[in-house]
Amino acid sequence: MKLNKIDPQRVYDHRPAYIRLYNIDNPTQEELNWLNYIPMFVTEIFVSSTNEEVIDIIRLNFPNIKHETNGRIYAKRNARITTINITTKCNLACNNCSQFSQYPSTWIDLESDAIDKFINDNLLYGKQLTVKVYGGEPTIDKRIDEIIVKLDKEFHVVLVTNGIKPYTPPVHIAVENSAKSVGVLPEFHATCDAPCDDEAFKDEDYSFGCDTSRVCGSVFGKDGYYPCSIAEPIDRMLMSKGGPREGKEPLGVNSIEEALEEANQTKVYTSLCQYCGFYKRMGMTEAYPKSTIGTEQVFSKSWLFLKEQVNG
């Protein structure tokens, strides 16, 4: 069965703001997984279905229900999304991981006090804020139940997991399960393939960032808030031994509002996007299709410090 004859790749490539899906009554598990990924790109959705699992996925991922009756649901996702990186530890070691979880020497857990600060910082948003619980692999954090309960009390929560560890959340929340099983993933973009090392990007203006900020939202980590979900791990690694930003102050700030201010976005994007392989896929330049995707771990010139001094 096709989901209204919509090609998931076209949704990924074109990122429509609104889609309609009719008569989704007998979905496969693959199609259900795909429905969980729709809110990464789509902000508004209409679905007709007699399948309760389908409707439940839409309710969880698009919390602003505008209309629901007789197997039809029209809803929007929250306008504001942020990710909280509770740990960089992972039970996989995926090549080209955008969170750099393949390097145990850099593993850290976000302090419980910092998580409480994040909650108190954002109480004004309430359920209008979607909080993605991220890692690493968040389900291997021993505090995961406690963290989810705390966050769910205040916000709309989405757990992002690789699905390896059997885990049932303590409350009914949305789950993005990528269902990984191995650490060699051919669809991963090479995070460490820096645009600044590519002649095609020599005249690039990085100050506008790329679609990742819009699709995935801001992020909160040990150094505060960043306007892009990949910016925090990029900055963290660049500040490690031998990195281009070693010895410099982290670019994280004190609130989501401050992270999303134009001046701060420009500062972060100008400093970090030049090192981000995802920018080569989603950036502003016509050269973006030249991004590297493959099974091998890639290090361009600016990232050789990581290969030589951090890997292991």
N, C-alpha and C positions, 0 to 999 in steps of 0.2 A: 504494500500500500504506500502510495506517495502522500506526503503531507501537502494536500492542496496543490500538488505538482510543483512545489517549491524546492529548489535545489539548495541544500544547506551551504554549499560552496558559494552560491550566488548571494545568500544572506551575508556570509562572511565578507565577500568581495565588495558588495554594494552598501551594506549597512543601512537598510531601510529603517526609517523612524517608525513605520507602521506596517503591520502585515495582518492578513486575514487568513485563517485556516478553517476549512469547512469539513464536517463529517469525519472527524478523527476518532473512529470508534474501536478499531482493533490495531493499535500501534505496536510495533516491535519494540524490543528493549533499546535498540539503537535509536529509534525515533523518539522514545521517551528521554533518552540521554540528550538528544539534540534539543528537545524542548527546554531542558534545563539550561542550555547555553544561549538560548535566544535573547534573554535580557542583557547579555554582554553587548548586544548590538542594537536591539529593537527597544524602543521606549513605550510603544503603544501597541496593543494586540486585541484582535477579536477572534474568538475560537468557538466553534460549535462542535459538541461532542457528547456522546452518552457515556463515555469512559470516565469514571470518577478519578482515576489516577491522572489523566490528562488535565481535568479541571483543577485538581489539587495542585499540580505543578504550576499552573497559571496563577492560582491564588497566592501561592507562596512566593513566586518570583516577581509578580506584578501586584504589589500590596494595595495599590490605589484602585479599588474596584469601582467602576463607574456604572456598570449595569450587569446584572446576572439574573437569568431566568430560563427555565426549560432547556437546560443543557447548552446555553449560550452565555458567554462571558466576555465583557469588554472591560479592559483594565489598562492601567499605565504603571510603569515602574517608578520608583522614587527618583526625583531629579538629582538628588545628591547621593553619591556612593563614596565610601571610603573603605580601605583595607587596613586591617590591623595584623601586623606580622608578629604573632605571639611566640614563634620560635623559628630559627633557621635550620634546625635539625630535621633530618629526613630519613625514611627507611628505604629510599632509593638514592642512586647517585647518577642522575640523568645528565648526559652530555648536554652542554649549552643551556643549562638551567638558568632561568632569568633571576632566580633568587640566590644562586650560587651555593645551593645546598649540597653540592657534590664535594665540598671542601670541609671536612670535619674540623680542621684547624681553625675555622672561622665561625663555628657554631656558637650561637648565643640564644638564651631565652629572654623574652621581654619580662622585666621585673613586674611583680604583681602590683606594686605601687604605681607603676607606669600605666598598667591596664586600668586601675581605678581612676587615675588622672584622666585617661582618655574618656571614660564614661562620664565623669563629672564635667569635663570640657564641653561635652556635646549633648547634655540633657535637654537643651533648648530645642533640639531637632526632634526628639522623640522618635516615633515610628516612621517619620518622614525621612529618616536617615537609614540607608541600607549599609550595614556593616558586614564586610566579607572577612571571615576568620581564616587567616592564611598562615603559611609557613614559608619554607619547609613543609613538613607534614604535620598539621595541627593536632591530628588525632593521637599522635605519639606523646604529646605533652600530657603529663599526669594531671595537670590542672584543667584539662579540656572541659569536663562537665561543669565545673565551677565557673569557668570563664563564659561558657555558652549561656548558662542560666542568668548570670549577671547582665550580659549584653542583651539577651532576649527580653529581659524585664523592661528595657528602655527603648530598644531599636528593632528594626527589621533585620534579622540575622541570616546570613548565607554562609554555610560551611563549605570551604573549598578543600577537597581531599583527593588523593590519588586512588583511594578505594582499596588499598592493600590490606590494611588492618580492619578486621570486622568491628564496626562501631555503629551504635545506635544513639543519636543525640538524646539528651535527657528531656528535651522539650521539642515540640513540633516546629522545625525550622526548614528553610530551603537548603538543599544540598547540591553542590556542583561536584559530581563524581567523575573524574577524568578516566577512571578505570584503567590506570596504567598497570603494567606487570613487570616491565624491564626498564633499565636505565638508558637504553639506546632507542631514541624516538626520532624517526626520520622527519616528523613534521615540526620539530623545534627549530625556531630561528636561532642563529648563532649570536647570542648576546654579546660575546667578546669579539665580534667582527666590527671594529670601530669605523664609522663613516669617515672620521678624520684621517684614517689610514688609506682611504680609497680616493683615487684621483677624480672619480666621478663626482665627489662631494667637496672638491677643493674650494668652491665659491658658495658653499651652503650657508644660509642664514638659519641658525638653530633656534632663534629666539621665540618662535611660535610653537615649538614642541611638535607633537604628532597626535594621531588619533587615539593613542593609548590612554591619554589623560581623559578623553571624553568617554571612551568605552569602559575603562576599568576604574576611573575615579582617582581620588587622592589616596595617600597611604600614611599610616602612623607606625613608626618604629622607634628604636632606642634613641634616635637623635631628633625626634619630633615629627612634624608633619611635612610631607612633600606633595607637590601637585600631581604627581604621576606615580602609579603603583610600582614602576620599575626604578624610579629615581632613587628611592631609599637604598635598595641593595646595591645599585651602581655606585652611589656615593660611599657607602660603607666599604666596598671593595677597593675603590680608588684611593681611599685614605689608608689602606693597609700598607704594609712594608713594601717599599719600592714603587708604589703606585703614583700616578701623576698628581694626586692630591694629598700625598703623605704629608703630615704635619699641619695641614690646613684645617680650619674650623668646618664642622659639618654644615650642610645647607638646610637642615631641618629647622622649622619654625614652631611657634607655640600654639597654633590653632588651624583648623581647616580654612577659616576665612582668610587668615594671613597667608596660608599656602597658596590660595587661589587668587590672591591679589595680582594684578597684571605685572607690577614691578618685580614681585618675588618670582612669579612664573618665568619671566624673562631671564632673571638671574640664574635660576635653576636650569632651565632649558639650555641656555648658552653655555653653562658650565658642564653639563652632563650628557646632553643628547649627542654630542660629537663622539662619545665613546659607546653609544648604545646600538647594538646590532638590530634591535627592534625598530629603531628609527629608519634604518635602511629599507624596511618593509612598509612602514606606515607614515613616513615623513612627507614633507612638502615637495621635495624635488622630483623631477621626472625620472631620476635615476633609481627611485626606490625599488623597482622590480629586481634590481641586482642583489637583493639580500641573499645571504647564504643560509640554505636549509639542508641539513644532512645528518648522518648518524655519527660523524666524528666530532670530537671536541675541537672547536676552532679558536685560535688566538691570533688576532692581527697584531701588528707591531706595538701598539699602545698597551696591549694586554699581556705581553710576554712576561712582565714582572710576575703575573699571577701564575703562569705556567712554571716559572723558575723558582719562585719563592714561597708560594702559598700551597700549590698542589701537593698532595701527599696525605 
